Amino acid sequence: MKGTEQFKQTIKAYLDERAKADELFAKSYAKENKTIRLTDV
């Protein structure tokens, strides 16, 4: 696994956990047009 893939997975895991704990963040994180794109992880 490349370092960039590991980085993406680490960031996605953090954001997923943050979304579980923060309702307001979860609403923004669920939007399709967000600037952070981690769908290919």
C-alpha positions as CSV (number, residue, x, y, z in Angstrom):
1,M,0.0,0.0,0.0
2,K,1.3,3.4,-0.9
3,G,1.8,6.0,1.7
4,T,-0.9,8.2,0.2
5,E,-3.4,5.4,0.4
6,Q,-2.6,4.9,4.1
7,F,-2.9,8.6,4.6
8,K,-6.4,8.7,2.9
9,Q,-7.6,5.7,5.0
10,T,-6.3,7.3,8.2
11,I,-8.1,10.6,7.4
12,K,-11.3,8.9,6.4
13,A,-11.3,6.9,9.6
14,Y,-10.9,10.0,11.6
15,L,-13.6,11.9,9.7
16,D,-16.0,8.9,10.1
17,E,-15.5,8.8,13.8
18,R,-15.9,12.6,14.0
19,A,-19.2,12.3,12.1
20,K,-20.4,9.7,14.7
21,A,-19.7,12.1,17.6
22,D,-20.7,15.4,16.0
23,E,-24.2,15.8,14.5
24,L,-23.5,19.1,12.8
25,F,-20.3,17.8,11.3
26,A,-22.1,14.6,10.2
27,K,-24.6,16.7,8.1
28,S,-21.8,18.5,6.3
29,Y,-19.7,15.4,5.9
30,A,-22.6,13.6,4.2
31,K,-23.0,16.2,1.5
32,E,-22.1,15.0,-2.0
33,N,-20.5,18.3,-3.0
34,K,-18.0,18.6,-0.2
35,T,-14.5,19.6,-1.1
36,I,-12.9,16.6,0.7
37,R,-13.2,13.6,-1.5
38,L,-12.3,10.2,0.0
39,T,-14.7,8.0,-2.0
40,D,-11.8,6.1,-3.7
41,V,-10.5,4.8,-0.3
